Amino acid sequence: MAEIGKGVTAGKLAINVQKRLTRAQEKVLQKLGKADETRDAAFEEMVANFNKQMTEGTKLQKDLKAYLVAVKTMHDASRRLQDCLADMYEPEWFGKEEMDSLTEDTDTLWLDYHQNLTDKSLTTLDSYLAQFPDIKARIAKRDRKMVDFDSARHHFSSLQKGKKKDEAKIAKAEEELGRAQKIFEELNVELQDELPTLWDNRVGVYVNTFQSMARHQEKFHGEMSKLSQNLNDIMTKLEEQRELNEEANHSESASSPPKSAVTNGSDGELPPGFIYKVKAIHDYAATDGDELELKTGDSVLVLAFDNPDEQDDGWLLGVQESHWVENKNISAKGVFPENFTQKV
């Protein structure tokens, strides 16, 4: 006989059709109360738990995927914002190299966070849910085989109760009953072992999923907090640099302590860069090439450091007023201890 499809002959197809018809008839008889139905309340509870477990797991998987999409969206927004700041940040501003490095570190941190959530949480959840389709199919098969078992049992019983007993038919029916019962009970026993175990496993899956998420969230936000603090420090120092430059260019109106006018031989104004004037109250012998020699009574014009980070506590940068008046340059500038002087 010709094949109907791959691996399916017309004879096999007819058998399958007959099985579906027999099952349908049996279900009708059971609903009408004309045939006994095998019931297992404990197994039905297991199936109810299985369906609940599958629904909850599927929802968790969907929501976790949505969360990962949100993380990816935040990553993209963060990258655009950091790139914008890096592009606007002028090369001569304080911390340009640190700013570029911070941009790269922030991008890497977002990438690692998304990847860790995917690998440790979503992949685990995907593996957990992958077993449900097979078990669901076997539950459906078990239900069909239970109907077959009921049908064979009822058929065998009716032949035994018939007025005219056909021993050959009774023997065949008994054989079919035994076969149907064996197939049903094998599936039933397997599922009764697996379903409670699967039900209990959900606790471990949920714990692992959310513990992993919490652990990576804690690490991510901790590292991001450090980067945010670094960004804040850079911005703070950039503002300090701006204020120092503003003081140098507008010394008369700056908010620093009052500054003494320095006579330069012409208009009496402080040149750009000087902040205020101090007078030496002790002698100071320079011990390094970048230090300024002081004699008691010397007047020194104080300068702002080009890079505030280079200024050590308790030290100032300046040039002798006499040198400035004579040469009009700061080539002889140097550092000196602040406590050897006082403001004038």
Disulfide bonds with the S-S distance in Angstrom:
none
